[in-house]
Amino acid sequence: MLKPPRLNKGDKVRLIAPAGPVMQEKFEKLVQIVKDLNLKPVWTTRARSRFGYFSAPDNQRLSDLIDAFSDDTTKAVFCLRGGYGTTRLIDKIPYYKLRNKPKIFLGFSDITALQMAFLKKNRLITFHTSLTSLENEYTKKLFTKIAFLGQTPELDINTDFTTKPTIIKKGYAQGILVGGNLSLLTSLIGTGFLPKFKNRIVFIEDISEPPYKIDRMLTHLMMATDLSKADGILLGVFNKCNWQQYYDAKEKAFSLEEIFHDRLASVKGPIIYGFPLGHIDKMSILPLGAKVNIDTESLKVKLLNPVVK
């Protein structure tokens, strides 16, 4: 895997909005979060603009992304938000030109498409979390250990800011971590930008999807990819996806746990539901592309090697 250089205090970080627009109040908060990490945030006007449901037209968002990676004075690239728009960019990125310019790349949700594309094309390790979550002391400490110090901490699945995790299938597994938002993973099928799942640990999360749509997307992934051959599945927090939010109690709809048990039954390794990552106020962090192990007994995700150089 391609490891980005570790961060140091005072390093310049490019803030980009490759998908949706960012509200002014939110933007100022995110800038302060970066400053609190003792990093120097820089950005272009497109990071604060609006173009329909994008921050800017495709060519401008693409330009910001390429410039951010090409700039030798920039040590990291942080995405301000998700939304929608990155799938319109991934087939236009000159990956071969950026292979010798690895940087810490952070984002989640719609940014999944970029993270999977960089993993597939350049084998680049990226950081799956929201910039907002780096305000949370737990996640800030984890990020500091991983990105600044090059340490390999254990990531606690059972934290004090999420609901208790559910073990769908017991076991232990070790492998390269891939994945992200379920809707984006499904949208990448057939594009050439989706990494393989076989013999890997796959992370999946989503938000505001009725259970039957979660069922349909998982069914699609199982039929159209090698997800059934994954060594383990790590499910995040599926916020606003419970059947009670979409159905009357008399309908007796399937719960998410029942859907996971049914749709992922052929996966041979452990399956854990409730890793503290998804569309929630406080999140942990996962380095996609990192070699990890997951264990249903300890409820830990262990980084096996440093993910920065």
VEXDREN-2710 file (C-alpha; in Angstrom, 1 decimal):
% VEXDREN-2710
k/r/px/py/pz
1/MET/0.0/0.0/0.0
2/LEU/1.1/3.6/-0.6
3/LYS/1.6/5.4/2.7
4/PRO/1.4/9.2/2.9
5/PRO/4.0/11.1/4.9
6/ARG/3.1/11.7/8.5
7/LEU/2.0/15.1/9.7
8/ASN/4.0/17.6/11.8
9/LYS/2.9/20.7/13.7
10/GLY/2.6/23.7/11.4
11/ASP/2.1/21.6/8.2
12/LYS/-0.1/23.1/5.5
13/VAL/-3.5/21.3/4.9
14/ARG/-5.6/22.0/1.9
15/LEU/-9.4/22.2/2.6
16/ILE/-11.5/21.2/-0.4
17/ALA/-15.2/20.6/-1.1
18/PRO/-15.3/18.0/-3.9
19/ALA/-19.0/17.3/-3.5
20/GLY/-21.6/19.5/-1.7
21/PRO/-21.4/23.1/-0.6
22/VAL/-20.5/24.2/2.9
23/MET/-22.4/26.7/5.0
24/GLN/-20.4/29.7/6.1
25/GLU/-20.9/29.1/9.8
26/LYS/-19.9/25.4/9.4
27/PHE/-16.9/26.4/7.3
28/GLU/-15.5/28.7/10.0
29/LYS/-15.9/25.9/12.6
30/LEU/-14.0/23.4/10.4
31/VAL/-11.2/25.9/9.8
32/GLN/-10.8/26.2/13.6
33/ILE/-10.8/22.5/14.1
34/VAL/-7.8/22.3/11.7
35/LYS/-6.0/25.1/13.6
36/ASP/-6.6/23.3/16.9
37/LEU/-4.6/20.4/15.4
38/ASN/-1.7/22.8/15.1
39/LEU/-2.0/22.7/11.3
40/LYS/-2.3/25.5/8.8
41/PRO/-5.5/25.4/6.7
42/VAL/-5.6/26.8/3.2
43/TRP/-8.3/26.8/0.6
44/THR/-9.6/28.3/-2.7
45/THR/-12.8/30.2/-3.1
46/ARG/-14.5/27.1/-4.4
47/ALA/-14.4/25.6/-0.9
48/ARG/-16.9/28.2/0.1
49/SER/-19.1/28.6/-3.0
50/ARG/-22.3/27.0/-4.2
51/PHE/-23.4/25.6/-7.6
52/GLY/-26.7/23.9/-7.3
53/TYR/-26.2/20.9/-5.0
54/PHE/-22.4/21.1/-5.6
55/SER/-19.8/23.5/-4.2
56/ALA/-18.7/24.3/-7.8
57/PRO/-18.9/22.9/-11.3
58/ASP/-17.2/19.6/-12.0
59/ASN/-14.1/21.0/-13.6
60/GLN/-13.4/23.4/-10.7
61/ARG/-13.9/20.8/-8.0
62/LEU/-11.7/18.5/-10.0
63/SER/-9.1/21.2/-10.3
64/ASP/-9.1/21.9/-6.6
65/LEU/-8.6/18.1/-5.9
66/ILE/-5.7/17.7/-8.4
67/ASP/-4.0/21.0/-7.3
68/ALA/-4.2/19.9/-3.6
69/PHE/-2.4/16.7/-4.3
70/SER/0.0/18.2/-6.7
71/ASP/1.1/21.0/-4.4
72/ASP/4.4/19.9/-2.8
73/THR/3.9/22.3/0.1
74/THR/0.6/20.7/1.1
75/LYS/0.9/17.8/3.5
76/ALA/-2.7/16.7/3.7
77/VAL/-6.0/17.1/2.0
78/PHE/-9.2/17.4/4.1
79/CYS/-12.7/17.2/2.6
80/LEU/-15.0/19.7/4.2
81/ARG/-18.1/17.6/3.7
82/GLY/-19.8/14.9/1.6
83/GLY/-23.1/15.3/-0.1
84/TYR/-23.0/14.4/-3.8
85/GLY/-20.6/14.9/-6.7
86/THR/-17.5/12.8/-6.3
87/THR/-18.6/10.0/-8.7
88/ARG/-18.7/12.6/-11.4
89/LEU/-14.9/13.2/-10.9
90/ILE/-13.3/9.8/-10.4
91/ASP/-12.9/9.0/-14.1
92/LYS/-11.2/12.3/-14.8
93/ILE/-8.4/12.1/-12.2
94/PRO/-4.8/11.6/-13.5
95/TYR/-4.0/8.9/-10.9
96/TYR/-0.6/8.1/-12.5
97/LYS/0.5/11.7/-12.0
98/LEU/-0.4/11.6/-8.4
99/ARG/1.2/8.3/-7.4
100/ASN/4.4/10.0/-6.3
101/LYS/2.6/12.7/-4.3
102/PRO/0.8/10.7/-1.6
103/LYS/-0.9/12.8/1.1
104/ILE/-3.2/12.2/4.1
105/PHE/-6.6/12.3/2.5
106/LEU/-9.6/12.6/4.9
107/GLY/-13.3/12.4/4.4
108/PHE/-16.4/10.2/4.5
109/SER/-19.9/9.6/3.0
110/ASP/-19.8/10.7/-0.7
111/ILE/-16.0/10.9/-0.4
112/THR/-16.1/7.1/-0.3
113/ALA/-15.9/7.2/-4.1
114/LEU/-12.7/9.1/-4.1
115/GLN/-11.2/6.9/-1.4
116/MET/-12.0/3.7/-3.2
117/ALA/-10.7/5.1/-6.5
118/PHE/-7.4/6.2/-4.9
119/LEU/-7.2/2.8/-3.3
120/LYS/-7.9/0.9/-6.5
121/LYS/-5.7/3.0/-8.8
122/ASN/-2.9/4.1/-6.5
123/ARG/-3.2/1.8/-3.5
124/LEU/-3.3/4.9/-1.4
125/ILE/-4.2/4.6/2.3
126/THR/-6.9/7.2/3.2
127/PHE/-8.6/8.3/6.4
128/HIS/-12.4/7.6/6.7
129/THR/-14.0/10.1/9.2
130/SER/-15.5/13.5/9.1
131/LEU/-13.4/16.7/9.8
132/THR/-16.0/17.6/12.4
133/SER/-15.2/14.5/14.4
134/LEU/-11.6/15.7/14.9
135/GLU/-13.2/18.1/17.4
136/ASN/-14.1/15.1/19.5
137/GLU/-11.3/14.5/22.0
138/TYR/-11.3/10.7/21.5
139/THR/-11.0/10.9/17.7
140/LYS/-8.5/13.8/17.9
141/LYS/-6.2/11.6/20.0
142/LEU/-6.6/8.7/17.7
143/PHE/-5.8/10.9/14.7
144/THR/-2.7/12.3/16.4
145/LYS/-1.4/8.9/17.2
146/ILE/-2.0/7.5/13.7
147/ALA/-1.2/10.5/11.5
148/PHE/1.3/12.5/13.5
149/LEU/3.2/9.9/15.5
150/GLY/2.9/6.8/13.2
151/GLN/1.5/4.7/16.0
152/THR/-0.7/1.6/15.7
153/PRO/-3.4/2.0/18.4
154/GLU/-6.4/-0.2/19.0
155/LEU/-9.7/1.3/17.8
156/ASP/-12.4/0.6/20.3
157/ILE/-15.7/-0.7/18.8
158/ASN/-17.5/-0.3/22.1
159/THR/-17.1/3.4/22.9
160/ASP/-19.1/5.5/25.3
161/PHE/-20.6/7.7/22.5
162/THR/-22.4/5.0/20.4
163/THR/-24.9/2.3/21.1
164/LYS/-23.6/-1.1/22.2
165/PRO/-22.3/-3.1/19.2
166/THR/-24.0/-6.3/18.0
167/ILE/-22.1/-9.4/17.1
168/ILE/-23.7/-10.8/13.9
169/LYS/-21.1/-13.6/13.6
170/LYS/-18.3/-14.5/16.0
171/GLY/-14.7/-14.8/15.1
172/TYR/-11.3/-13.2/14.3
173/ALA/-10.0/-11.9/11.0
174/GLN/-7.0/-10.1/9.6
175/GLY/-6.7/-8.3/6.3
176/ILE/-6.7/-5.0/4.3
177/LEU/-9.5/-2.7/5.3
178/VAL/-11.7/-1.4/2.5
179/GLY/-15.2/0.1/2.2
180/GLY/-17.2/3.1/3.2
181/ASN/-20.7/4.3/2.5
182/LEU/-23.0/1.5/1.2
183/SER/-24.8/3.7/-1.4
184/LEU/-21.5/4.8/-2.8
185/LEU/-20.0/1.3/-2.8
186/THR/-23.0/0.1/-4.8
187/SER/-22.8/3.0/-7.2
188/LEU/-19.2/2.0/-8.0
189/ILE/-20.1/-1.5/-9.2
190/GLY/-19.0/-1.9/-12.9
191/THR/-17.0/1.4/-13.0
192/GLY/-13.5/-0.1/-12.5
193/PHE/-13.0/2.0/-9.4
194/LEU/-14.2/-0.5/-6.8
195/PRO/-11.4/-2.5/-5.0
196/LYS/-11.8/-6.2/-4.5
197/PHE/-13.4/-7.5/-1.3
198/LYS/-12.1/-11.0/-1.3
199/ASN/-9.8/-11.8/1.7
200/ARG/-10.3/-8.3/3.0
201/ILE/-12.1/-6.6/6.0
202/VAL/-15.0/-4.6/4.6
203/PHE/-16.4/-1.6/6.4
204/ILE/-20.0/-0.5/5.5
205/GLU/-22.2/2.3/6.8
206/ASP/-25.2/4.4/5.6
207/ILE/-27.8/6.9/6.6
208/SER/-31.6/7.5/6.1
209/GLU/-32.2/4.4/4.0
210/PRO/-35.2/2.2/4.7
211/PRO/-34.3/-1.4/5.7
212/TYR/-35.5/-2.8/2.4
213/LYS/-33.1/-0.5/0.5
214/ILE/-30.2/-1.7/2.8
215/ASP/-31.3/-5.2/1.9
216/ARG/-31.4/-4.4/-1.8
217/MET/-27.9/-2.8/-1.9
218/LEU/-26.3/-5.6/0.1
219/THR/-28.0/-8.1/-2.2
220/HIS/-26.6/-6.2/-5.2
221/LEU/-23.1/-6.2/-3.7
222/MET/-23.3/-9.9/-2.9
223/MET/-24.3/-10.8/-6.5
224/ALA/-22.2/-8.3/-8.4
225/THR/-18.9/-8.4/-6.4
226/ASP/-16.9/-10.8/-4.3
227/LEU/-18.2/-9.5/-1.0
228/SER/-19.2/-13.0/0.0
229/LYS/-15.5/-13.9/0.0
230/ALA/-14.5/-11.1/2.4
231/ASP/-12.7/-12.3/5.5
232/GLY/-14.8/-10.1/7.8
233/ILE/-17.4/-7.3/7.8
234/LEU/-17.3/-4.3/10.1
235/LEU/-20.7/-2.5/10.0
236/GLY/-20.9/1.1/11.2
237/VAL/-23.8/3.0/12.6
238/PHE/-26.7/3.0/10.2
239/ASN/-28.3/6.2/11.5
240/LYS/-32.0/6.8/10.7
241/CYS/-32.2/3.3/9.0
242/ASN/-34.3/1.5/11.6
243/TRP/-37.6/0.0/10.4
244/GLN/-39.5/1.9/13.1
245/GLN/-38.8/5.2/11.2
246/TYR/-40.4/3.9/8.0
247/TYR/-43.1/1.3/9.0
248/ASP/-46.0/1.0/11.3
249/ALA/-45.4/-1.5/14.1
250/LYS/-48.1/-3.7/12.8
251/GLU/-46.1/-4.3/9.6
252/LYS/-43.5/-6.3/11.4
253/ALA/-40.7/-5.2/9.1
254/PHE/-37.2/-6.8/9.4
255/SER/-34.7/-5.2/11.7
256/LEU/-31.2/-4.2/10.4
257/GLU/-29.8/-7.1/12.5
258/GLU/-32.1/-9.6/10.8
259/ILE/-31.1/-8.2/7.4
260/PHE/-27.4/-8.4/8.2
261/HIS/-27.8/-12.0/9.4
262/ASP/-29.6/-13.0/6.3
263/ARG/-27.8/-11.1/3.5
264/LEU/-24.3/-11.6/4.9
265/ALA/-24.7/-15.2/6.0
266/SER/-22.2/-16.6/3.4
267/VAL/-19.4/-14.4/4.7
268/LYS/-17.1/-16.8/6.5
269/GLY/-15.5/-14.4/8.9
270/PRO/-16.7/-12.3/11.8
271/ILE/-19.4/-9.6/11.4
272/ILE/-19.8/-6.8/13.9
273/TYR/-22.5/-4.2/13.7
274/GLY/-22.1/-0.8/15.5
275/PHE/-18.5/0.4/14.9
276/PRO/-18.6/4.1/15.9
277/LEU/-18.4/5.5/12.4
278/GLY/-21.2/6.7/10.1
279/HIS/-23.4/9.8/9.9
280/ILE/-23.3/10.5/13.6
281/ASP/-22.2/13.5/15.7
282/LYS/-19.2/11.7/17.2
283/MET/-17.1/9.3/15.2
284/SER/-14.0/7.2/15.4
285/ILE/-11.6/6.9/12.4
286/LEU/-10.6/4.1/10.0
287/PRO/-7.5/4.1/7.7
288/LEU/-8.8/2.5/4.5
289/GLY/-6.1/0.4/3.0
290/ALA/-4.5/-0.4/6.3
291/LYS/-3.8/-3.9/7.5
292/VAL/-6.0/-4.6/10.5
293/ASN/-7.5/-7.4/12.6
294/ILE/-10.9/-7.5/14.1
295/ASP/-12.0/-9.6/17.0
296/THR/-15.5/-10.2/18.3
297/GLU/-14.2/-11.2/21.7
298/SER/-12.1/-8.0/22.5
299/LEU/-14.3/-5.7/20.3
300/LYS/-11.2/-4.0/19.0
301/VAL/-9.9/-3.1/15.6
302/LYS/-6.1/-3.3/15.7
303/LEU/-3.8/-1.5/13.2
304/LEU/-1.0/-4.0/12.4
305/ASN/1.4/-1.5/10.7
306/PRO/1.9/2.2/10.7
307/VAL/-0.2/3.8/7.9
308/VAL/2.1/6.8/7.4
309/LYS/5.8/7.1/6.7
END
